[in-house]
Amino acid sequence: MVEISHNDVMYQLEAKEHDLYGFGVDVYMLDGDGSRPKDSIAFIPGRDESAATTQTEQWLKIAFPAELQGKKKK
């Protein structure tokens, strides 16, 4: 299992063969104490674990963008 971080949140990726979509990873958002919930938040397909991990990182950037830091007014 691979763990990645995005916006200070940890995610765990579990490789899986899906009946409809083929190979990919289930994405689990880890709780604050590091425990993994029962259900995944997404399934990201990819030709292998490395490709699915890259796709997941890109998906997280789109689905959960970092907050924009605006200019402070004087």
N, CA, C, O and CB atoms as a CASP TS submission, in Angstrom:
PFRMAT TS
TARGET T0000
AUTHOR 0000-0000-0000
METHOD Language model
MODEL 1
PARENT N/A
ATOM      1  N   MET     1       0.826  -1.185   0.000  1.00  0.00           N
ATOM      2  CA  MET     1       0.000   0.000   0.000  1.00  0.00           C
ATOM      3  C   MET     1       0.871   1.249   0.000  1.00  0.00           C
ATOM      4  O   MET     1       1.887   1.325   0.690  1.00  0.00           O
ATOM      5  CB  MET     1      -0.940  -0.002   1.203  1.00  0.00           C
ATOM      6  N   VAL     2       0.450   2.207  -0.779  1.00  0.00           N
ATOM      7  CA  VAL     2       1.165   3.466  -0.916  1.00  0.00           C
ATOM      8  C   VAL     2       0.428   4.538  -0.118  1.00  0.00           C
ATOM      9  O   VAL     2      -0.803   4.577  -0.112  1.00  0.00           O
ATOM     10  CB  VAL     2       1.298   3.876  -2.413  1.00  0.00           C
ATOM     11  N   GLU     3       1.180   5.403   0.552  1.00  0.00           N
ATOM     12  CA  GLU     3       0.588   6.544   1.237  1.00  0.00           C
ATOM     13  C   GLU     3       1.086   7.817   0.582  1.00  0.00           C
ATOM     14  O   GLU     3       2.279   7.964   0.316  1.00  0.00           O
ATOM     15  CB  GLU     3       0.926   6.531   2.751  1.00  0.00           C
ATOM     16  N   ILE     4       0.168   8.737   0.323  1.00  0.00           N
ATOM     17  CA  ILE     4       0.529  10.041  -0.227  1.00  0.00           C
ATOM     18  C   ILE     4      -0.140  11.122   0.609  1.00  0.00           C
ATOM     19  O   ILE     4      -1.112  10.863   1.319  1.00  0.00           O
ATOM     20  CB  ILE     4       0.114  10.160  -1.726  1.00  0.00           C
ATOM     21  N   SER     5       0.391  12.328   0.517  1.00  0.00           N
ATOM     22  CA  SER     5      -0.143  13.455   1.269  1.00  0.00           C
ATOM     23  C   SER     5      -0.544  14.555   0.295  1.00  0.00           C
ATOM     24  O   SER     5       0.133  14.800  -0.703  1.00  0.00           O
ATOM     25  CB  SER     5       0.892  13.979   2.301  1.00  0.00           C
ATOM     26  N   HIS     6      -1.664  15.214   0.606  1.00  0.00           N
ATOM     27  CA  HIS     6      -2.126  16.349  -0.193  1.00  0.00           C
ATOM     28  C   HIS     6      -2.848  17.303   0.742  1.00  0.00           C
ATOM     29  O   HIS     6      -3.774  16.899   1.445  1.00  0.00           O
ATOM     30  CB  HIS     6      -3.060  15.890  -1.372  1.00  0.00           C
ATOM     31  N   ASN     7      -2.436  18.566   0.760  1.00  0.00           N
ATOM     32  CA  ASN     7      -3.027  19.586   1.642  1.00  0.00           C
ATOM     33  C   ASN     7      -3.022  19.140   3.102  1.00  0.00           C
ATOM     34  O   ASN     7      -4.008  19.325   3.815  1.00  0.00           O
ATOM     35  CB  ASN     7      -4.462  19.903   1.202  1.00  0.00           C
ATOM     36  N   ASP     8      -1.920  18.557   3.539  1.00  0.00           N
ATOM     37  CA  ASP     8      -1.743  18.093   4.917  1.00  0.00           C
ATOM     38  C   ASP     8      -2.717  16.984   5.324  1.00  0.00           C
ATOM     39  O   ASP     8      -2.961  16.782   6.513  1.00  0.00           O
ATOM     40  CB  ASP     8      -1.898  19.254   5.857  1.00  0.00           C
ATOM     41  N   VAL     9      -3.267  16.273   4.354  1.00  0.00           N
ATOM     42  CA  VAL     9      -4.142  15.131   4.614  1.00  0.00           C
ATOM     43  C   VAL     9      -3.458  13.901   4.024  1.00  0.00           C
ATOM     44  O   VAL     9      -2.950  13.946   2.904  1.00  0.00           O
ATOM     45  CB  VAL     9      -5.587  15.345   3.998  1.00  0.00           C
ATOM     46  N   MET    10      -3.447  12.809   4.775  1.00  0.00           N
ATOM     47  CA  MET    10      -2.827  11.574   4.302  1.00  0.00           C
ATOM     48  C   MET    10      -3.875  10.681   3.630  1.00  0.00           C
ATOM     49  O   MET    10      -5.010  10.558   4.091  1.00  0.00           O
ATOM     50  CB  MET    10      -2.146  10.824   5.472  1.00  0.00           C
ATOM     51  N   TYR    11      -3.453  10.070   2.535  1.00  0.00           N
ATOM     52  CA  TYR    11      -4.300   9.140   1.792  1.00  0.00           C
ATOM     53  C   TYR    11      -3.547   7.829   1.628  1.00  0.00           C
ATOM     54  O   TYR    11      -2.330   7.815   1.448  1.00  0.00           O
ATOM     55  CB  TYR    11      -4.710   9.727   0.403  1.00  0.00           C
ATOM     56  N   GLN    12      -4.283   6.737   1.692  1.00  0.00           N
ATOM     57  CA  GLN    12      -3.690   5.418   1.497  1.00  0.00           C
ATOM     58  C   GLN    12      -4.289   4.821   0.229  1.00  0.00           C
ATOM     59  O   GLN    12      -5.505   4.838   0.039  1.00  0.00           O
ATOM     60  CB  GLN    12      -3.936   4.485   2.739  1.00  0.00           C
ATOM     61  N   LEU    13      -3.426   4.294  -0.635  1.00  0.00           N
ATOM     62  CA  LEU    13      -3.862   3.706  -1.893  1.00  0.00           C
ATOM     63  C   LEU    13      -3.693   2.195  -1.824  1.00  0.00           C
ATOM     64  O   LEU    13      -2.628   1.691  -1.468  1.00  0.00           O
ATOM     65  CB  LEU    13      -3.068   4.296  -3.086  1.00  0.00           C
ATOM     66  N   GLU    14      -4.747   1.489  -2.165  1.00  0.00           N
ATOM     67  CA  GLU    14      -4.712   0.025  -2.146  1.00  0.00           C
ATOM     68  C   GLU    14      -4.976  -0.493  -3.551  1.00  0.00           C
ATOM     69  O   GLU    14      -6.037  -0.243  -4.122  1.00  0.00           O
ATOM     70  CB  GLU    14      -5.753  -0.551  -1.141  1.00  0.00           C
ATOM     71  N   ALA    15      -4.013  -1.215  -4.104  1.00  0.00           N
ATOM     72  CA  ALA    15      -4.146  -1.764  -5.454  1.00  0.00           C
ATOM     73  C   ALA    15      -5.295  -2.764  -5.494  1.00  0.00           C
ATOM     74  O   ALA    15      -5.515  -3.534  -4.559  1.00  0.00           O
ATOM     75  CB  ALA    15      -2.828  -2.436  -5.910  1.00  0.00           C
ATOM     76  N   LYS    16      -6.024  -2.722  -6.621  1.00  0.00           N
ATOM     77  CA  LYS    16      -7.211  -3.569  -6.725  1.00  0.00           C
ATOM     78  C   LYS    16      -7.530  -3.811  -8.198  1.00  0.00           C
ATOM     79  O   LYS    16      -7.303  -2.934  -9.032  1.00  0.00           O
ATOM     80  CB  LYS    16      -8.425  -2.921  -5.997  1.00  0.00           C
ATOM     81  N   GLU    17      -8.038  -4.959  -8.513  1.00  0.00           N
ATOM     82  CA  GLU    17      -8.529  -5.274  -9.854  1.00  0.00           C
ATOM     83  C   GLU    17     -10.045  -5.136  -9.815  1.00  0.00           C
ATOM     84  O   GLU    17     -10.724  -5.891  -9.120  1.00  0.00           O
ATOM     85  CB  GLU    17      -8.090  -6.724 -10.318  1.00  0.00           C
ATOM     86  N   HIS    18     -10.577  -4.163 -10.569  1.00  0.00           N
ATOM     87  CA  HIS    18     -12.008  -3.884 -10.590  1.00  0.00           C
ATOM     88  C   HIS    18     -12.636  -4.640 -11.759  1.00  0.00           C
ATOM     89  O   HIS    18     -12.043  -4.722 -12.835  1.00  0.00           O
ATOM     90  CB  HIS    18     -12.282  -2.351 -10.702  1.00  0.00           C
ATOM     91  N   ASP    19     -13.836  -5.193 -11.552  1.00  0.00           N
ATOM     92  CA  ASP    19     -14.499  -5.966 -12.610  1.00  0.00           C
ATOM     93  C   ASP    19     -14.784  -5.140 -13.856  1.00  0.00           C
ATOM     94  O   ASP    19     -14.634  -5.638 -14.972  1.00  0.00           O
ATOM     95  CB  ASP    19     -15.792  -6.547 -12.088  1.00  0.00           C
ATOM     96  N   LEU    20     -15.190  -3.895 -13.687  1.00  0.00           N
ATOM     97  CA  LEU    20     -15.578  -3.064 -14.813  1.00  0.00           C
ATOM     98  C   LEU    20     -14.432  -2.215 -15.368  1.00  0.00           C
ATOM     99  O   LEU    20     -14.296  -2.076 -16.584  1.00  0.00           O
ATOM    100  CB  LEU    20     -16.707  -2.174 -14.405  1.00  0.00           C
ATOM    101  N   TYR    21     -13.600  -1.641 -14.472  1.00  0.00           N
ATOM    102  CA  TYR    21     -12.581  -0.682 -14.889  1.00  0.00           C
ATOM    103  C   TYR    21     -11.173  -1.254 -15.002  1.00  0.00           C
ATOM    104  O   TYR    21     -10.271  -0.550 -15.456  1.00  0.00           O
ATOM    105  CB  TYR    21     -12.562   0.448 -13.939  1.00  0.00           C
ATOM    106  N   GLY    22     -10.961  -2.470 -14.616  1.00  0.00           N
ATOM    107  CA  GLY    22      -9.631  -3.072 -14.675  1.00  0.00           C
ATOM    108  C   GLY    22      -8.802  -2.710 -13.458  1.00  0.00           C
ATOM    109  O   GLY    22      -9.343  -2.487 -12.376  1.00  0.00           O
ATOM    110  N   PHE    23      -7.482  -2.651 -13.633  1.00  0.00           N
ATOM    111  CA  PHE    23      -6.579  -2.402 -12.513  1.00  0.00           C
ATOM    112  C   PHE    23      -6.631  -0.929 -12.104  1.00  0.00           C
ATOM    113  O   PHE    23      -6.846  -0.046 -12.934  1.00  0.00           O
ATOM    114  CB  PHE    23      -5.136  -2.809 -12.880  1.00  0.00           C
ATOM    115  N   GLY    24      -6.431  -0.687 -10.816  1.00  0.00           N
ATOM    116  CA  GLY    24      -6.375   0.675 -10.286  1.00  0.00           C
ATOM    117  C   GLY    24      -6.148   0.641  -8.786  1.00  0.00           C
ATOM    118  O   GLY    24      -5.702  -0.366  -8.236  1.00  0.00           O
ATOM    119  N   VAL    25      -6.457   1.749  -8.131  1.00  0.00           N
ATOM    120  CA  VAL    25      -6.286   1.836  -6.682  1.00  0.00           C
ATOM    121  C   VAL    25      -7.541   2.400  -6.032  1.00  0.00           C
ATOM    122  O   VAL    25      -8.188   3.294  -6.577  1.00  0.00           O
ATOM    123  CB  VAL    25      -5.066   2.705  -6.330  1.00  0.00           C
ATOM    124  N   ASP    26      -7.876   1.869  -4.865  1.00  0.00           N
ATOM    125  CA  ASP    26      -8.886   2.467  -4.010  1.00  0.00           C
ATOM    126  C   ASP    26      -8.185   3.531  -3.185  1.00  0.00           C
ATOM    127  O   ASP    26      -7.084   3.302  -2.685  1.00  0.00           O
ATOM    128  CB  ASP    26      -9.596   1.396  -3.099  1.00  0.00           C
ATOM    129  N   VAL    27      -8.811   4.693  -3.037  1.00  0.00           N
ATOM    130  CA  VAL    27      -8.232   5.813  -2.299  1.00  0.00           C
ATOM    131  C   VAL    27      -8.962   5.951  -0.974  1.00  0.00           C
ATOM    132  O   VAL    27     -10.179   6.139  -0.943  1.00  0.00           O
ATOM    133  CB  VAL    27      -8.312   7.135  -3.118  1.00  0.00           C
ATOM    134  N   TYR    28      -8.217   5.858   0.117  1.00  0.00           N
ATOM    135  CA  TYR    28      -8.768   6.007   1.467  1.00  0.00           C
ATOM    136  C   TYR    28      -8.204   7.270   2.098  1.00  0.00           C
ATOM    137  O   TYR    28      -6.988   7.460   2.113  1.00  0.00           O
ATOM    138  CB  TYR    28      -8.447   4.764   2.345  1.00  0.00           C
ATOM    139  N   MET    29      -9.071   8.142   2.625  1.00  0.00           N
ATOM    140  CA  MET    29      -8.632   9.329   3.343  1.00  0.00           C
ATOM    141  C   MET    29      -8.451   8.904   4.801  1.00  0.00           C
ATOM    142  O   MET    29      -9.413   8.523   5.467  1.00  0.00           O
ATOM    143  CB  MET    29      -9.667  10.530   3.197  1.00  0.00           C
ATOM    144  N   LEU    30      -7.214   8.972   5.289  1.00  0.00           N
ATOM    145  CA  LEU    30      -6.918   8.523   6.634  1.00  0.00           C
ATOM    146  C   LEU    30      -7.432   9.509   7.668  1.00  0.00           C
ATOM    147  O   LEU    30      -7.420  10.720   7.448  1.00  0.00           O
ATOM    148  CB  LEU    30      -5.427   8.316   6.804  1.00  0.00           C
ATOM    149  N   ASP    31      -7.886   8.978   8.801  1.00  0.00           N
ATOM    150  CA  ASP    31      -8.329   9.817   9.909  1.00  0.00           C
ATOM    151  C   ASP    31      -7.130  10.504  10.546  1.00  0.00           C
ATOM    152  O   ASP    31      -5.986  10.154  10.258  1.00  0.00           O
ATOM    153  CB  ASP    31      -9.097   8.985  10.959  1.00  0.00           C
ATOM    154  N   GLY    32      -7.387  11.474  11.404  1.00  0.00           N
ATOM    155  CA  GLY    32      -6.328  12.233  12.067  1.00  0.00           C
ATOM    156  C   GLY    32      -5.358  11.362  12.843  1.00  0.00           C
ATOM    157  O   GLY    32      -4.180  11.701  12.960  1.00  0.00           O
ATOM    158  N   ASP    33      -5.838  10.241  13.378  1.00  0.00           N
ATOM    159  CA  ASP    33      -4.972   9.340  14.143  1.00  0.00           C
ATOM    160  C   ASP    33      -4.266   8.314  13.260  1.00  0.00           C
ATOM    161  O   ASP    33      -3.542   7.451  13.756  1.00  0.00           O
ATOM    162  CB  ASP    33      -5.783   8.624  15.201  1.00  0.00           C
ATOM    163  N   GLY    34      -4.484   8.416  11.939  1.00  0.00           N
ATOM    164  CA  GLY    34      -3.824   7.506  11.009  1.00  0.00           C
ATOM    165  C   GLY    34      -4.607   6.247  10.702  1.00  0.00           C
ATOM    166  O   GLY    34      -4.158   5.421   9.908  1.00  0.00           O
ATOM    167  N   SER    35      -5.766   6.086  11.314  1.00  0.00           N
ATOM    168  CA  SER    35      -6.571   4.896  11.037  1.00  0.00           C
ATOM    169  C   SER    35      -7.303   5.051   9.712  1.00  0.00           C
ATOM    170  O   SER    35      -7.617   6.161   9.282  1.00  0.00           O
ATOM    171  CB  SER    35      -7.577   4.640  12.177  1.00  0.00           C
ATOM    172  N   ARG    36      -7.564   3.933   9.083  1.00  0.00           N
ATOM    173  CA  ARG    36      -8.198   3.927   7.772  1.00  0.00           C
ATOM    174  C   ARG    36      -9.689   3.610   7.917  1.00  0.00           C
ATOM    175  O   ARG    36     -10.054   2.632   8.569  1.00  0.00           O
ATOM    176  CB  ARG    36      -7.511   2.902   6.837  1.00  0.00           C
ATOM    177  N   PRO    37     -10.552   4.438   7.309  1.00  0.00           N
ATOM    178  CA  PRO    37     -11.983   4.142   7.354  1.00  0.00           C
ATOM    179  C   PRO    37     -12.320   2.901   6.535  1.00  0.00           C
ATOM    180  O   PRO    37     -11.504   2.428   5.744  1.00  0.00           O
ATOM    181  CB  PRO    37     -12.788   5.336   6.845  1.00  0.00           C
ATOM    182  N   LYS    38     -13.500   2.392   6.728  1.00  0.00           N
ATOM    183  CA  LYS    38     -13.942   1.173   6.052  1.00  0.00           C
ATOM    184  C   LYS    38     -14.105   1.370   4.543  1.00  0.00           C
ATOM    185  O   LYS    38     -13.737   0.494   3.760  1.00  0.00           O
ATOM    186  CB  LYS    38     -15.253   0.700   6.650  1.00  0.00           C
ATOM    187  N   ASP    39     -14.657   2.522   4.133  1.00  0.00           N
ATOM    188  CA  ASP    39     -14.965   2.761   2.726  1.00  0.00           C
ATOM    189  C   ASP    39     -13.964   3.715   2.076  1.00  0.00           C
ATOM    190  O   ASP    39     -13.476   4.656   2.703  1.00  0.00           O
ATOM    191  CB  ASP    39     -16.372   3.318   2.589  1.00  0.00           C
ATOM    192  N   SER    40     -13.674   3.449   0.808  1.00  0.00           N
ATOM    193  CA  SER    40     -12.772   4.330   0.052  1.00  0.00           C
ATOM    194  C   SER    40     -13.558   5.535  -0.452  1.00  0.00           C
ATOM    195  O   SER    40     -14.786   5.501  -0.530  1.00  0.00           O
ATOM    196  CB  SER    40     -12.107   3.568  -1.141  1.00  0.00           C
ATOM    197  N   ILE    41     -12.826   6.610  -0.798  1.00  0.00           N
ATOM    198  CA  ILE    41     -13.493   7.795  -1.338  1.00  0.00           C
ATOM    199  C   ILE    41     -13.503   7.780  -2.864  1.00  0.00           C
ATOM    200  O   ILE    41     -14.256   8.532  -3.484  1.00  0.00           O
ATOM    201  CB  ILE    41     -12.808   9.065  -0.832  1.00  0.00           C
ATOM    202  N   ALA    42     -12.675   6.933  -3.474  1.00  0.00           N
ATOM    203  CA  ALA    42     -12.623   6.876  -4.940  1.00  0.00           C
ATOM    204  C   ALA    42     -11.873   5.629  -5.400  1.00  0.00           C
ATOM    205  O   ALA    42     -11.107   5.023  -4.652  1.00  0.00           O
ATOM    206  CB  ALA    42     -11.950   8.143  -5.511  1.00  0.00           C
ATOM    207  N   PHE    43     -12.121   5.272  -6.653  1.00  0.00           N
ATOM    208  CA  PHE    43     -11.329   4.264  -7.347  1.00  0.00           C
ATOM    209  C   PHE    43     -10.702   4.965  -8.540  1.00  0.00           C
ATOM    210  O   PHE    43     -11.411   5.544  -9.362  1.00  0.00           O
ATOM    211  CB  PHE    43     -12.201   3.015  -7.788  1.00  0.00           C
ATOM    212  N   ILE    44      -9.383   4.917  -8.641  1.00  0.00           N
ATOM    213  CA  ILE    44      -8.661   5.564  -9.728  1.00  0.00           C
ATOM    214  C   ILE    44      -8.007   4.478 -10.576  1.00  0.00           C
ATOM    215  O   ILE    44      -7.124   3.772 -10.090  1.00  0.00           O
ATOM    216  CB  ILE    44      -7.599   6.575  -9.184  1.00  0.00           C
ATOM    217  N   PRO    45      -8.426   4.331 -11.848  1.00  0.00           N
ATOM    218  CA  PRO    45      -7.830   3.313 -12.715  1.00  0.00           C
ATOM    219  C   PRO    45      -6.450   3.719 -13.210  1.00  0.00           C
ATOM    220  O   PRO    45      -6.127   4.904 -13.285  1.00  0.00           O
ATOM    221  CB  PRO    45      -8.736   3.041 -13.899  1.00  0.00           C
ATOM    222  N   GLY    46      -5.650   2.730 -13.543  1.00  0.00           N
ATOM    223  CA  GLY    46      -4.319   2.945 -14.106  1.00  0.00           C
ATOM    224  C   GLY    46      -3.774   1.625 -14.593  1.00  0.00           C
ATOM    225  O   GLY    46      -4.193   0.567 -14.124  1.00  0.00           O
ATOM    226  N   ARG    47      -2.839   1.672 -15.532  1.00  0.00           N
ATOM    227  CA  ARG    47      -2.332   0.418 -16.106  1.00  0.00           C
ATOM    228  C   ARG    47      -1.499  -0.383 -15.110  1.00  0.00           C
ATOM    229  O   ARG    47      -1.397  -1.605 -15.221  1.00  0.00           O
ATOM    230  CB  ARG    47      -1.499   0.710 -17.341  1.00  0.00           C
ATOM    231  N   ASP    48      -0.893   0.321 -14.118  1.00  0.00           N
ATOM    232  CA  ASP    48      -0.164  -0.351 -13.042  1.00  0.00           C
ATOM    233  C   ASP    48      -0.234   0.552 -11.809  1.00  0.00           C
ATOM    234  O   ASP    48      -0.831   1.627 -11.861  1.00  0.00           O
ATOM    235  CB  ASP    48       1.336  -0.652 -13.453  1.00  0.00           C
ATOM    236  N   GLU    49       0.372   0.120 -10.704  1.00  0.00           N
ATOM    237  CA  GLU    49       0.260   0.877  -9.455  1.00  0.00           C
ATOM    238  C   GLU    49       0.907   2.251  -9.563  1.00  0.00           C
ATOM    239  O   GLU    49       0.393   3.218  -9.000  1.00  0.00           O
ATOM    240  CB  GLU    49       0.893   0.101  -8.311  1.00  0.00           C
ATOM    241  N   SER    50       2.013   2.353 -10.269  1.00  0.00           N
ATOM    242  CA  SER    50       2.691   3.635 -10.431  1.00  0.00           C
ATOM    243  C   SER    50       1.827   4.622 -11.215  1.00  0.00           C
ATOM    244  O   SER    50       1.710   5.787 -10.833  1.00  0.00           O
ATOM    245  CB  SER    50       4.037   3.438 -11.135  1.00  0.00           C
ATOM    246  N   ALA    51       1.223   4.160 -12.307  1.00  0.00           N
ATOM    247  CA  ALA    51       0.359   5.026 -13.114  1.00  0.00           C
ATOM    248  C   ALA    51      -0.877   5.439 -12.328  1.00  0.00           C
ATOM    249  O   ALA    51      -1.295   6.595 -12.396  1.00  0.00           O
ATOM    250  CB  ALA    51      -0.053   4.319 -14.413  1.00  0.00           C
ATOM    251  N   ALA    52      -1.459   4.516 -11.590  1.00  0.00           N
ATOM    252  CA  ALA    52      -2.640   4.834 -10.791  1.00  0.00           C
ATOM    253  C   ALA    52      -2.299   5.825  -9.675  1.00  0.00           C
ATOM    254  O   ALA    52      -3.121   6.680  -9.344  1.00  0.00           O
ATOM    255  CB  ALA    52      -3.239   3.552 -10.195  1.00  0.00           C
ATOM    256  N   THR    53      -1.105   5.723  -9.095  1.00  0.00           N
ATOM    257  CA  THR    53      -0.671   6.666  -8.067  1.00  0.00           C
ATOM    258  C   THR    53      -0.517   8.059  -8.654  1.00  0.00           C
ATOM    259  O   THR    53      -0.940   9.038  -8.039  1.00  0.00           O
ATOM    260  CB  THR    53       0.650   6.207  -7.433  1.00  0.00           C
ATOM    261  N   THR    54       0.077   8.163  -9.826  1.00  0.00           N
ATOM    262  CA  THR    54       0.230   9.453 -10.499  1.00  0.00           C
ATOM    263  C   THR    54      -1.137  10.048 -10.827  1.00  0.00           C
ATOM    264  O   THR    54      -1.363  11.240 -10.619  1.00  0.00           O
ATOM    265  CB  THR    54       1.069   9.299 -11.785  1.00  0.00           C
ATOM    266  N   GLN    55      -2.040   9.228 -11.334  1.00  0.00           N
ATOM    267  CA  GLN    55      -3.397   9.689 -11.640  1.00  0.00           C
ATOM    268  C   GLN    55      -4.100  10.170 -10.372  1.00  0.00           C
ATOM    269  O   GLN    55      -4.827  11.163 -10.407  1.00  0.00           O
ATOM    270  CB  GLN    55      -4.214   8.563 -12.307  1.00  0.00           C
ATOM    271  N   THR    56      -3.893   9.483  -9.266  1.00  0.00           N
ATOM    272  CA  THR    56      -4.513   9.868  -7.990  1.00  0.00           C
ATOM    273  C   THR    56      -3.992  11.217  -7.523  1.00  0.00           C
ATOM    274  O   THR    56      -4.768  12.054  -7.062  1.00  0.00           O
ATOM    275  CB  THR    56      -4.248   8.801  -6.914  1.00  0.00           C
ATOM    276  N   GLU    57      -2.682  11.439  -7.637  1.00  0.00           N
ATOM    277  CA  GLU    57      -2.103  12.723  -7.243  1.00  0.00           C
ATOM    278  C   GLU    57      -2.700  13.858  -8.072  1.00  0.00           C
ATOM    279  O   GLU    57      -3.007  14.923  -7.537  1.00  0.00           O
ATOM    280  CB  GLU    57      -0.570  12.695  -7.401  1.00  0.00           C
ATOM    281  N   GLN    58      -2.865  13.636  -9.364  1.00  0.00           N
ATOM    282  CA  GLN    58      -3.465  14.647 -10.232  1.00  0.00           C
ATOM    283  C   GLN    58      -4.931  14.875  -9.866  1.00  0.00           C
ATOM    284  O   GLN    58      -5.388  16.018  -9.839  1.00  0.00           O
ATOM    285  CB  GLN    58      -3.343  14.228 -11.707  1.00  0.00           C
ATOM    286  N   TRP    59      -5.663  13.816  -9.588  1.00  0.00           N
ATOM    287  CA  TRP    59      -7.075  13.919  -9.213  1.00  0.00           C
ATOM    288  C   TRP    59      -7.236  14.696  -7.910  1.00  0.00           C
ATOM    289  O   TRP    59      -8.140  15.524  -7.792  1.00  0.00           O
ATOM    290  CB  TRP    59      -7.697  12.520  -9.076  1.00  0.00           C
ATOM    291  N   LEU    60      -6.368  14.436  -6.930  1.00  0.00           N
ATOM    292  CA  LEU    60      -6.456  15.143  -5.649  1.00  0.00           C
ATOM    293  C   LEU    60      -6.240  16.647  -5.840  1.00  0.00           C
ATOM    294  O   LEU    60      -6.903  17.452  -5.186  1.00  0.00           O
ATOM    295  CB  LEU    60      -5.421  14.581  -4.653  1.00  0.00           C
ATOM    296  N   LYS    61      -5.321  17.031  -6.726  1.00  0.00           N
ATOM    297  CA  LYS    61      -5.074  18.455  -6.990  1.00  0.00           C
ATOM    298  C   LYS    61      -6.304  19.130  -7.577  1.00  0.00           C
ATOM    299  O   LYS    61      -6.562  20.300  -7.296  1.00  0.00           O
ATOM    300  CB  LYS    61      -3.886  18.626  -7.939  1.00  0.00           C
ATOM    301  N   ILE    62      -7.066  18.401  -8.393  1.00  0.00           N
ATOM    302  CA  ILE    62      -8.271  18.957  -8.999  1.00  0.00           C
ATOM    303  C   ILE    62      -9.443  18.913  -8.022  1.00  0.00           C
ATOM    304  O   ILE    62     -10.172  19.895  -7.882  1.00  0.00           O
ATOM    305  CB  ILE    62      -8.624  18.195 -10.283  1.00  0.00           C
ATOM    306  N   ALA    63      -9.623  17.785  -7.349  1.00  0.00           N
ATOM    307  CA  ALA    63     -10.766  17.614  -6.453  1.00  0.00           C
ATOM    308  C   ALA    63     -10.644  18.430  -5.173  1.00  0.00           C
ATOM    309  O   ALA    63     -11.645  18.929  -4.659  1.00  0.00           O
ATOM    310  CB  ALA    63     -10.927  16.159  -6.105  1.00  0.00           C
ATOM    311  N   PHE    64      -9.435  18.569  -4.657  1.00  0.00           N
ATOM    312  CA  PHE    64      -9.201  19.288  -3.407  1.00  0.00           C
ATOM    313  C   PHE    64      -8.079  20.299  -3.607  1.00  0.00           C
ATOM    314  O   PHE    64      -6.974  20.101  -3.101  1.00  0.00           O
ATOM    315  CB  PHE    64      -8.855  18.305  -2.256  1.00  0.00           C
ATOM    316  N   PRO    65      -8.347  21.394  -4.347  1.00  0.00           N
ATOM    317  CA  PRO    65      -7.284  22.372  -4.603  1.00  0.00           C
ATOM    318  C   PRO    65      -6.855  23.076  -3.319  1.00  0.00           C
ATOM    319  O   PRO    65      -7.635  23.222  -2.378  1.00  0.00           O
ATOM    320  CB  PRO    65      -7.750  23.406  -5.635  1.00  0.00           C
ATOM    321  N   ALA    66      -5.612  23.502  -3.306  1.00  0.00           N
ATOM    322  CA  ALA    66      -5.099  24.267  -2.155  1.00  0.00           C
ATOM    323  C   ALA    66      -5.801  25.617  -2.144  1.00  0.00           C
ATOM    324  O   ALA    66      -6.160  26.151  -3.193  1.00  0.00           O
ATOM    325  CB  ALA    66      -3.528  24.447  -2.225  1.00  0.00           C
ATOM    326  N   GLU    67      -5.990  26.158  -0.953  1.00  0.00           N
ATOM    327  CA  GLU    67      -6.615  27.469  -0.844  1.00  0.00           C
ATOM    328  C   GLU    67      -5.710  28.510  -1.470  1.00  0.00           C
ATOM    329  O   GLU    67      -4.492  28.481  -1.294  1.00  0.00           O
ATOM    330  CB  GLU    67      -6.916  27.822   0.627  1.00  0.00           C
ATOM    331  N   LEU    68      -6.308  29.414  -2.191  1.00  0.00           N
ATOM    332  CA  LEU    68      -5.539  30.473  -2.830  1.00  0.00           C
ATOM    333  C   LEU    68      -5.210  31.547  -1.798  1.00  0.00           C
ATOM    334  O   LEU    68      -6.072  31.971  -1.028  1.00  0.00           O
ATOM    335  CB  LEU    68      -6.317  31.078  -4.029  1.00  0.00           C
ATOM    336  N   GLN    69      -3.981  31.967  -1.794  1.00  0.00           N
ATOM    337  CA  GLN    69      -3.542  33.016  -0.880  1.00  0.00           C
ATOM    338  C   GLN    69      -3.668  34.348  -1.611  1.00  0.00           C
ATOM    339  O   GLN    69      -2.854  34.653  -2.483  1.00  0.00           O
ATOM    340  CB  GLN    69      -2.069  32.772  -0.382  1.00  0.00           C
ATOM    341  N   GLY    70      -4.669  35.135  -1.270  1.00  0.00           N
ATOM    342  CA  GLY    70      -4.876  36.434  -1.907  1.00  0.00           C
ATOM    343  C   GLY    70      -3.945  37.480  -1.336  1.00  0.00           C
ATOM    344  O   GLY    70      -3.376  37.311  -0.258  1.00  0.00           O
ATOM    345  N   LYS    71      -3.798  38.566  -2.080  1.00  0.00           N
ATOM    346  CA  LYS    71      -2.973  39.659  -1.603  1.00  0.00           C
ATOM    347  C   LYS    71      -3.687  40.363  -0.462  1.00  0.00           C
ATOM    348  O   LYS    71      -4.906  40.531  -0.488  1.00  0.00           O
ATOM    349  CB  LYS    71      -2.650  40.646  -2.742  1.00  0.00           C
ATOM    350  N   LYS    72      -2.923  40.771   0.533  1.00  0.00           N
ATOM    351  CA  LYS    72      -3.499  41.523   1.635  1.00  0.00           C
ATOM    352  C   LYS    72      -3.663  42.975   1.211  1.00  0.00           C
ATOM    353  O   LYS    72      -2.759  43.573   0.628  1.00  0.00           O
ATOM    354  CB  LYS    72      -2.618  41.412   2.905  1.00  0.00           C
ATOM    355  N   LYS    73      -4.813  43.524   1.508  1.00  0.00           N
ATOM    356  CA  LYS    73      -5.056  44.937   1.177  1.00  0.00           C
ATOM    357  C   LYS    73      -4.415  45.820   2.215  1.00  0.00           C
ATOM    358  O   LYS    73      -4.424  45.509   3.406  1.00  0.00           O
ATOM    359  CB  LYS    73      -6.564  45.240   1.079  1.00  0.00           C
ATOM    360  N   LYS    74      -3.855  46.928   1.755  1.00  0.00           N
ATOM    361  CA  LYS    74      -3.187  47.856   2.668  1.00  0.00           C
ATOM    362  C   LYS    74      -4.156  48.879   3.186  1.00  0.00           C
ATOM    363  O   LYS    74      -3.775  49.747   3.972  1.00  0.00           O
ATOM    364  CB  LYS    74      -2.020  48.547   1.985  1.00  0.00           C
TER
END
